[in-house]
Structure formats: structure tokens, C-alpha cells
């Protein structure tokens, strides 16, 4: 049951727009930095880290996409001759 709840929560978070979340980052950072012994403060900490998690996930995702695209653009290396020579015998 706990795992299902976390999976649903992750799906909900993945549907959120990073740009909108980034706009809230400073607000929740300030709230988190001013400790209060309250549920509101606890929620602020969780929200702050959710925003950061989405930002980091997107950064890693984008880096991997770029890396994959760069690998696909690189020409395949020329096959090396079996005898170690770059010369070919022509008959």
C-alpha cells in the first residue's frame, strides 16, 4: 500500500510543470529557512525538496538525451586492418 501511494504521488509530481514549480522555489526556500514547529513548516520542507527533485530529474534527463544524440551523430570508426597495416594489397 505504501509503495502504491508513492507511485501515485510520483505520477502526480511528474505531471507538474517545472517552470511553474521553479517560480515557487524561492517562496518555499524562505519558509523552510524560518523554522517553526508546525505542519505548515514541515509541508514547506517537503514541497521545497519536491521542487528540487523535479529540477534535478529534468537536468539529468536532458543531459542523457544530449549525450545520446551526440553519440548518434559521431561517425563510426573505420575498421582497422587485420594485419595492423593501413595499406591494402590490390591485385
Phi, psi and omega per residue, in radians:
X1 nan -0.743 3.124
X2 -1.083 -0.780 -3.139
X3 -1.098 -0.707 3.091
X4 -1.089 -0.709 3.113
X5 -1.098 -0.740 3.123
X6 -1.160 -0.681 3.101
X7 -1.076 -0.770 3.124
X8 -1.130 -0.713 3.106
X9 -1.090 -0.745 3.117
X10 -1.089 -0.737 3.104
X11 -1.069 -0.734 3.106
X12 -1.095 -0.771 -3.126
X13 -1.152 -0.693 3.130
X14 -1.101 -0.429 3.138
X15 -1.394 -0.181 -3.117
X16 -1.358 2.590 -3.138
X17 -1.470 2.201 -3.096
X18 -1.081 -0.682 -3.126
X19 -1.069 -0.737 3.107
X20 -1.149 -0.713 3.124
X21 -1.117 -0.730 -3.122
X22 -1.071 -0.592 3.085
X23 -1.120 -0.393 3.134
X24 -1.657 -0.147 -3.028
X25 -0.979 -0.869 -3.086
X26 -1.101 -0.724 3.133
X27 -1.004 -0.841 -3.092
X28 -1.345 -0.453 3.039
X29 -1.116 -0.819 3.123
X30 -1.072 -0.786 3.140
X31 -1.076 -0.711 -3.108
X32 -1.168 -0.648 -3.096
X33 -1.222 -0.334 3.141
X34 -1.836 1.520 -3.052
X35 -1.025 2.373 2.960
X36 -2.424 2.559 3.076
X37 -1.487 1.295 -3.072
X38 -2.572 2.791 3.066
X39 -1.133 -0.574 3.129
X40 -1.082 -0.754 3.110
X41 -1.117 -0.769 3.131
X42 -1.049 -0.765 3.108
X43 -1.098 -0.685 3.128
X44 -1.057 -0.726 3.118
X45 -1.105 -0.800 -3.141
X46 -1.094 -0.788 3.139
X47 -1.093 -0.755 3.115
X48 -0.996 -0.781 -3.123
X49 -1.304 -0.496 3.026
X50 -1.126 -0.786 3.110
X51 -1.027 -0.808 3.124
X52 -1.110 -0.672 3.140
X53 -1.088 -0.746 3.128
X54 -1.136 -0.735 3.137
X55 -1.095 -0.784 3.140
X56 -1.158 -0.748 3.118
X57 -1.018 -0.790 -3.136
X58 -1.167 -0.642 3.100
X59 -1.104 -0.834 3.126
X60 -1.093 -0.783 -3.141
X61 -1.021 -0.862 -3.127
X62 -1.102 -0.705 3.101
X63 -1.079 -0.714 -3.136
X64 -1.186 -0.678 3.103
X65 -1.097 -0.802 3.133
X66 -1.084 -0.764 3.133
X67 -1.075 -0.752 3.117
X68 -1.101 -0.753 3.128
X69 -1.122 -0.697 3.125
X70 -1.138 -0.669 3.110
X71 -1.141 -0.643 -3.132
X72 -1.248 -0.478 -3.119
X73 -1.405 -0.397 -3.101
X74 -1.229 2.313 3.106
X75 -1.169 2.595 3.120
X76 -1.197 2.446 3.129
X77 -1.141 2.522 3.123
X78 -1.148 2.458 3.121
X79 -1.116 2.414 3.138
X80 -1.490 2.516 3.132
X81 -1.116 2.621 -3.084
X82 -1.212 -0.554 -3.077
X83 -1.604 0.073 3.103
X84 1.504 -0.090 -3.121
X85 -1.688 2.625 3.078
X86 -1.625 -0.035 3.134
X87 -1.591 2.560 3.092
X88 -2.017 2.529 3.089
X89 -1.531 2.182 -3.134
X90 -1.989 2.272 3.126
X91 -1.763 nan nan
